[in-house]
Each structure stands twice: as C-alpha cells, then as structure tokens.
Amino acid sequence: MYIVYGMSASGNCHKLRMVLESLGLPYGWTEINSVAGETRTREFLAINANGKVPVLEIEPGLYLPESNAIMAYLADGTALMPTERLERARVLQWLFFEQYSHEPYIAVARYFRRFHPDPDSQRDVIASKMPAGNRALQVMDDHLRANAFFVGGRYTIADIALYAYTHVADEGGFDLTLFPAITAWLRRVEAQPRYVRMPAQ
C-alpha cells in the first residue's frame, strides 16, 4: 500500500489524493503540517532532503518526492496518462506550465492570504503575484474555450495538476468568474467518477 506524506490543504498534495482515488489505489495518508515546520525535522528530511511535501512511499524505505513526478508514476499505464507519444508530451507540457507559470503565483498568493500568520504584512508580495496568476488563468481559459479537457479531449493528470490550485484560486484573491471556460471545466472535473474534494481545514 502506498503512503502519502502530505498536507491535506496543499494543492500539490491534493493532486495525489485525486489520482489515487480516481484509480482506486489503496493508500495511507500521513499528515505533515509544513506551515508548522514539520517538513524541516530530521525525520522528514531523511525522506526528502528538499524538505517539501508531498512524498510518496512506494514501498518501505523507497520514497518519491515532487507532486507531478508522483502523479506521472501513479498514472503510468492507466487512462490518466496517454500512451500516444505526442499526447504524453502534451500532458508534460501542462505539468511544466502548472509548476512554472501557475503554481508560483496562484498557490503562493493563496498561501500568504490563508496560511501566513500576518497576511496584511504580505500585501505587496500578494499584489505582485496577481498579474502573472491572471495571465496563467487566461492561458487556461483560452485553451478550454475549444477543449473540454487539457489533452486529447479526456480527463488526464494534466487536468488534475491544474485543478488542484485553480479550484481554490479565489482564496488567493483571484476572481474565477472572469474565466467562464475554467469554471465550466472545474464542474467537469468534479463530475468525474471517484472525484474527491480537498478536505476542509
């Protein structure tokens, strides 16, 4: 059985819960509160020297960090990862987009607004994240105007990767009503079999 070391309120961690539930894979969950410094302990650094969640324990003593790498590992050979060469590359394209052009702005703005002990002190940082975050949402919305899902007309880990922080982007101050194709896509994701919500924190 897989073990996830993660923080339930983290989009990067919720991705794994969505994949595991979608595929019906048995797993355990060990809650790690990164905000409280639990990823900086000697014990956690022994499983991920980078000091971040999530980490997947594949078997006792065998660990894989980085959310999108874990998703690709779990989805390999399933309907969530295309087998055709170009479609697989398209999935990777969106995974890289999510980590480079989306998460650093949308997730970070959410973190400062929701989890920072003094959000008001971070107003300038939050404001600096908004233009690039909105650009990323616009790229997604433009794509979704002509496509039901991100790759191949069907639900893949590309959708899961982008859903995780997009569906809570309002917690970072982003107005999703400005992106109607995204809001329609969010409902399509939530209609998938075995969809699981982010646990309330």
C-alpha positions, -999 to +999 in steps of 0.1 A: +000+000+000+012+035-009+018+060+019+015+097+012+032+122+034+013+154+028-006+184+040-043+180+031-048+217+024-020+218-001-029+217-037+003+198-046-007+171-021-043+171-031-033+161-066-021+128-053-053+121-034-072+128-066-051+104-086-051+077-060-089+079-056-095+081-093-075+049-099-089+032-068-055+025-054-051+017-017-031+042+003-025+056+037-021+093+045+004+107+070-005+144+077+025+167+077+020+203+086+045+222+065+033+255+078+042+244+113+077+234+102+071+196+102+090+193+068+122+206+084+126+179+110+154+154+108+130+126+103+113+142+073+145+154+057+156+118+057+128+110+033+130+142+013+162+164+016+143+192-001+120+195+029+087+197+010+055+177+007+042+156-009+063+125-007+051+091-018+064+060-001+062+034-028+073+006-006+090+006+028+121+028+025+115+038-011+104+074-015+095+096-044+090+134-039+076+161-063+039+161-069+039+160-107+066+132-108+044+112-084+013+117-105+032+106-136+044+075-117+010+065-105-008+072-137+016+054-160-002+026-178-037+040-169-063+061-186-050+092-168-018+091-189-020+089-227+001+062-244+004+081-277+038+099-278+026+135-286-003+133-262+021+122-234+043+152-243+012+175-242+004+162-206+040+170-196+037+204-213+008+213-190+025+198-159+055+221-166+032+250-172+015+243-139+047+243-119+064+272-137+036+296-148+007+288-125+017+275-091+043+301-082+016+328-085-018+313-077-006+289-049+018+315-034-009+342-033-032+317-016-005+307+009+001+343+020-036+351+023-047+319+040-017+305+059+007+334+067+004+345+103+002+381+093-013+384+058-015+422+059+023+423+061+024+404+028+001+427+008+029+438-016+040+403-022+004+391-029-002+420-052+030+411-071+016+376-078-017+387-093-008+398-128+011+365-136-015+344-119-042+360-140-021+355-172-019+318-164-057+316-158-062+334-191-040+309-209-061+281-194-094+298-202-084+303-238-075+267-242-106+255-225-129+275-248-122+250-275-113+219-254-133+200-228-101+189-211-064+198-215-052+169-235-068+146-260-104+155-252-104+135-220-095+136-183-058+132-175-033+141-149-029+174-167-064+183-155-057+171-120-025+191-118-042+223-129-074+217-109-056+214-076-048+251-071-072+266-096-103+254-078-091+274-047-077+303-066-103+326-050-086+320-017-056+338-032-077+367-044-083+356-080-118+361-095-127+330-113-159+345-126-137+363-151-128+329-167-161+311-177-144+283-196-124+275-164-154+275-142-172+251-166-141+229-167-140+228-129-175+213-129-165+187-155-136+177-133-158+175-102-182+152-122-155+126-128-160+092-112-144+089-077-137+127-076-126+137-041-128+172-026-100+188-008-105+181+029-117+211+049-090+226+072 
